[in-house]
Amino acid sequence: MKNKWWIIAIVLAVFSLVRFVWMVGDPSGKYAAKDGTLDLTGWQADSGKVLSLRGEWIFYPGALLTPESGLPLDGAVPGVVSLKVPGGWDSVVSKDKKTAYGYGTYKLTIKLPPGDDKPYALRVQIVRTAHKLYIDGKLAGQRGVPGVDRISTDPEVEPYTAKWTPIGSTTEIVFAAANFDYGRLGGLFEDIRFGEAGAVDRETKLRSVGNLFFMGFYAVSGLFFLILYAYRRERKELLYFSSFFWLSLLFWATHGERLLFWLFPGIDYDWQTKLQTLSSLGLYGSLFLFACAMFPEYGRAGTQRTLLAILATSIAFVLATDASVFSRFEQLLMLLDAPMFFYAFVVLVSGSLKRGEGAVYTLIAAACLLMESVLQALNYWGYSPGVPVPPLERIVFVIAMALYIAHRFFTGMRQIEVLSNRLLVADRLKNDFLANTSQEIRLPLHGMINLAQLMIEEGEAGSRDEGRQERLALLVTTGRRLAYMLDDILDLSKLNDGGVELKLRAVDIRMAINGVLEAMRYMADGKISFANRTEPGVPHMFADERRLMQILFNLLHYAIKAGAKGVVSVQAEPDGGGRKTLVSVRAAREGLPEATETTDTSEVSLDISRKLIQLLGGELKIGSGGADGDFFISFALPAAPVSGASKGIEEWGRRNEIAATKIEDGFASPSSHGSAASTDAPQALVVDDDPVALRVMANLLEQEGLSVVVATDGLQGLKELESGGDWELVVLDVMLPGMSGYDLCRRIRMTRSFYDLPVLFLTSRNQPADLLVGFDAGANDYVTQPIDASEFRARAKTLLKMKRSIGERLHMEMAFIQAQIKPHFLYNTLNTIASLSETDPDKTRELLVGFGNYLRSSFDLRNLDKRVPFSKEWALVQSYLQIEQARFGDRMRVEVDLPEFAEFYLPPLSVQPLVENALRHGILPRFEGGSLTIRVSKEEGGYRVRVIDDGVGFPPGKAEAVLSGDARAGGIGLRNVHRRLINVYGAGLEIASEQGVGTEVGFAIPTIRTNEEEKG
């Protein structure tokens, strides 16, 4: 701290030394007038120096001695005195009292250097308040009209230069002055500068240039800090520092060369004096406020208010009175406002000593402030320096404080950079925390939901406690809402951080609404119905498909939460002359307040939708009324350009034709996509309305050895599937024109099982509700769009491996079934043939042919095919029945009911095991035998096969145990057929049995055209 005090001491010492050197270097100190005479005989006028005419002038109080008056100036006038100049005449102008009001005459005789005939000049600054200047008896200058009273005196104070060429070795200077308008220090108050005319002119120009320089500097600085304040309104010190510069500009414009009054000569003396005084008071106030704002923690509010009140009172007094009144109290005004200087000094020093940051600058400024206050006090008390010294203290103060502000600014910038980096790190940590926390909460939350769902299902299967079931359902619903809320928090965080990336493209809004409503119907559990009232042909939207679906989901959730009842309708229609597409969600509700744009805007999902819509170039509106309901939610987004959407609609027909010929117009034929695919390769169907995505997926699948067929809408995809083919995989976009991916998948599952034809869904959303709707429709797996090539390839390969693995297992099961021809069946058959060979040779030959056909059919390699014609399967059944009929005779009675031209395809060895099971475990266990009926009937969409017997029947529960796969229940033949039918068609055997009455086993065969049928 001691070191810091030394800074103030050093600055004060430097300023004092500079002033001393400046004064010593001025020649005026060597020449001083005595008894009204200034001896300059030893002065070199041609040196270019200018002197101040200081010293003892002859003063004639109460007399205006001018050449016009005819009065002598030889000292014979009574009351003549020697008066020091510069200085006030207050003590001598009146015999009665000390006053500044009065009139008198100054006289000075100058002895010039011998033989000097150069022109000389006088620079007159301030003579209060009116005067005439006479040089060698001639009028050389005048300001105002001096008189013997206030009425006859016209005040004017304005600097000027008087020039003359002396005659002889002496010259006489006379000032006849009067002052009745300024209350203190009348007469020659400031130095009269004397010198060779060129030197005086040069000094005057330098002073004028200096004044202009400082005025320009103050104006630019004031404007600069005012602009800074406009950007940083909370930094009041910038405003006060700017005020300091503007007031300094006013001070310099009204003092010194008084350029303001030269520029505006119409300003009278009274207002000239007021502007001078107000600029000084304003400087005090601005410095005081600036210091307090710079270091607010080191001041006292009560003291500050008191000082400001004194300042305000002083300013009001100056404005309310004439110059002749307030000037009499000038010293008192300055004395009352002096504490502001001292207070500002204390605040600056305290702040510098305690803060430490930029202390050097503020301590230098404090020292300058202290020096300036002392000099101003001396000036007002009439003690001015003998030599005009530049305002070094004020200049250094301004520079020091500007450097301090700059230092603090750049220090603040560095701190902002550090804090910004920390904030970025904290923001990243926050996002990581949200993601991690969301994930950590999501896992137990979904566990809770799953457990509650499991308890609900167990309750439905067992005893039903309605209250318990209702509470569990509420628990599941609340858990799901919390899970959605966690996802919304993450989305909102990304939106606030500007981290949402939009993938804009033409989106079929009608199909997008269909897809969203599919999921909403699944989630609403039938409590609310949804309707898509969008007409076909509505212009596509230019939007991000995933974000658009998220908006629709959020708005529908909001409508439900707002109390929607009955039907919630969604409609898209052209708006704004076709430039935009308007989407409206309308619903009816009862007993709730009217919806407005501010209704429940605090909801996270609604806030997310609003921001997403704004990002996409639209605006969300919520209102009441409308033809279809009590409230509506709407938004409009830009329609896709013609090249992106409308043109695409017009070309759907052409694109479908392209898809029918596999891939053209940017797609090669399937075989040319890659060398891995061949004409005999299994086929994959890809259905998507995005040509670029079709190209990418086709290439990826052909690398897996598939022949790819593409379609651009759901109806075209269905047509391709129904045209037949060896389909290994179907890839479906959820949102498709014509028919949605959900509907197309449902149509596939009517004839093909999960294992027989895997379906891979493409979706823009991966929310649980969307996935559940897709899986419920029959999807095997999901891929989120835009697809990642590695992920798509991996998921497709997994589904293909699953299908092929199941196929191999089915082949093994077929081989196992073929191996089930038991040895005792062969032994008994051969014994029967041998016994008949002696009694009935014809029958023997017939049995041998039938037995051979049976063996050939059983071991036919075509049994490993997926499907075989019914005629081949029926031939095997006939051979088997022929053998068993020969063995058991009348104990088995067979009835066959087949329709004409019953030719269809079914899995091999599907009927014979059922017939064998009916004989061995139904009829033959009874001593008298029984009847066996084999019936094939044509139904809508296919055929139904039934095997009916009137045998012993299944014990209760055994049929269900056999189909469920319980090995202890036996029935391996039935179980194998059941499993294979499920793998192919998605549905297995249907068994109806009653113990002691009989059994009916049946299954349905959907009509499917195969390659063999097409070739035929």
Buried (B, 14 or more C-beta within 10 A) or exposed (E): EEEBEEBBEEBBEBBEEBBEEBBEEBBBBEBBBEEBBBBBEEBEBEEEBBBBBBBBBBBBBBBBBBBEEEBEBEEEBEEBBBBBBBBBBBEBBBEEEEBBBBBBBBBBBBBBBEEBEBEBBBBBBBBBBBBBBBBBEEBBBBBBBBBBEBEEBBBBBBBBBBBBEBEEEBBBBBBBBBBBBBBBBBBBBBBBBBBBBEBBBBBBEEBBEBBBEBBEBBBEBBEBBBEBBEEEEEBBBBBBBBBBBBBBBBBBBBBBBBBBBEEEEEBEBBBBBBBBBBBBBBBBBBBBBBBBBBBBEBBEEEEBEEBBEBBEEBBEBBEEBEBBEBBBBBBEBBEBBBBBBBBBBBBBBBBBBEBEEBBBBBBBBBBBBBBBBEBBBEEBEBEBBBBBBEBBBBEBBBBBBBBBBEBBBEEEEEEEEEEEEEEEEEEEEEBEEBBEEBEEBBEEBBEBBEBBBEBBEEBEEEEEEEEEBEBBBEBBBBBBEBBBBBBBBBBBBBBEEEEBEEEBBBBBBBBBBBBBBBBBBBBBEEEBEBBBBBEEEBBBBBBBBBBBBBBBBBBBBBBBEBBBBEBBBBBBBBBEEEEBBBBBBBBBBEEEEEBEEEBEEEBBBBBBBBBBBEBBEBEBBBBBEBEBBBBBBBBBBBBBEBEBBBEBBEBBEEBBBBBBEBBBEEBBEBBEBBEEBEEEBBBBBBBBBBBEBBBBBBBBBBBBBBBBBBBBBBBBBBBBBEEBBEBBBBBBBBBBBBBBBBBBBBBBBEBBBBBBBBBBBBBBBEBBBBBEBBBBBBBBBBBBBBBEEEEBBEBBBBBBEBBEEBBEBBBEBBEEBBEBBEEEBEEBBEEBBEEBBEEEEEBBEBBBEBBEBBBEBBEBEEBBBBBBBBEBBBBBBBBBBBBBBBBBEEBBEBEEEEEEEBEBBBBBBBBBBBBBBBBBBBBBEBEEBBBBBBBBEBEEEBBBBBBBBBBBBBEEEBBEBBBEEBEEBEBBBBBBBBBBBBBBBBEBBBBBBEEEEBBBBBBBBBBBEBEEBEEE
